[in-house]
Each structure stands twice: as structure tokens, then as C-alpha cells.
């Protein structure tokens, strides 16, 4: 197994996190910010960026975090329409129940 330095993990985490934020910015502004969940999403994305950085540095695979964010947002929207509950309720549920991580890691 490849030896990984903590500085390398931090640098790669920051790189992945910034890129993920750039890619999901429209979704954050449209969905998460109006629900006051943008900071919660950023925390989740940073944690997932850290896990992804370790995988990348071990030459395993790159994890596309933005796909999980898009999935969680659209699933929350669909459930909101289907059951007539508040969209923000399902978006918070997505963050609290690791829908982003579950979808991202299973692809």
C-alpha cells in the first residue's frame, strides 16, 4: 500500500472540495441556501472530500461527489412532490442520512 502523508491528504482534500463546490454551486444556490442548509452541505462535502482524497492518493478511484449532490437534491424534490411535504425537510433528511455518500460510493 502506498504511504500517504497528512500534508498530501490535506492538499488533495482541499482540491477535491473546491472542485466539488464549483460544480454544485448552482444547486447550492437554488436548493440548499434557501433551506439554510448550505453550510451543512459544505461540511458533508468536506468530509467526503477527505475520504475521496485518501482513495485518490492510494490510486484507487476518484469519487464524483457532485453526482451525489445532484441525486440527493432531485430525490428530495421528487419526494416532496410525491408526498406533499416541504422540500427542505427532504433535503435535510438527505444530509442527515448520508444520501450523498450512499449514492456516490455505490457508483
N, C-alpha and C positions, 0 to 999 in steps of 0.2 A: 504494500500500500504506500502511496506517495505521502511523504511527510509534508504537513501543511503548517505554515507559520501563522500565528494570530494576526500579524500585520497584513498578510496576504488575504486572509479571510475578511478582515475589515474593509480593505480596499475593494475586493470583489463584491462584498455585500453592498457597499455604497454605490458601486457602478450599476449593479442589478436593480437596486432600489430606485435610483434616479431614472433609469430607463423605463422601469415599470410605471413610475409616476407620470413620466412624459406620455406614455402610451395610453394611460387610463384617465388623463386629465379631463377629457370631455365627459366621461362617465362620473367622475368625482363631482364636477360642477353641476351636472344635470341631475344626478340621483343622490349622492352621498351628502353633499354640502347642504342642500335644502332640508335634509333629515337630521342635520347636525351630527353626521357620522363620519365626516371626512378625516378627523384625527384618529378615530378608531380604526378606519381603513388603513391609514398610514402606519399605525402600529402593527397591524396584521401583516401588511406588505413588507415591513422591515424585518419582522420575524421570519417570514417566508423567504425573503432575500438572503438572509443569513443561512438558512438551510440549503437554499439553492446554490449559494457560493461554495459551500463545502462540497456539494456534488460536482460542481464545475471544476473545482480545483483537484478533485480526485479523478478527473477525466471520466466521470460517469455520464451525466447528461445535463443539458440546460433545461431549466424549468420555465415555461412560459406563464408567468404569473398573471399577465394581463388577460389571458383567456379565462382564467378562473374568476376574475373580477367581472368580466363581461357576462359570463354564465350566471354568477350569483345575482347580478343586477336584473337580468332578463327573467330569471326564475322567480325572483321576488315580485317583479311586475306581473308575471303570469299568475302567480298565486293570489296576488292582491285582486286582480280582476275576477279570478275564478271564485274566490270565497268572499269577496266584498269587504276585505279588511284593509286597513291602512298600509300603503306601500312601504312606509318607513318601518312598520312593525316587522315585515318580512326581510327588509334589508338588514335590520339589526339582528334578526334571527340568523341570517346568512353569516354575519361576522361572528356572532357568539357561538355558532355551531360548526364553524370551520368548513362552510360550503366551498369557499375559495380553495382552501388547501385540499379538500377531498377531491374536487374536480380537477385541480391542477396536477396533483400527484398521480391520479389514476389515468392519465392520458399518455 
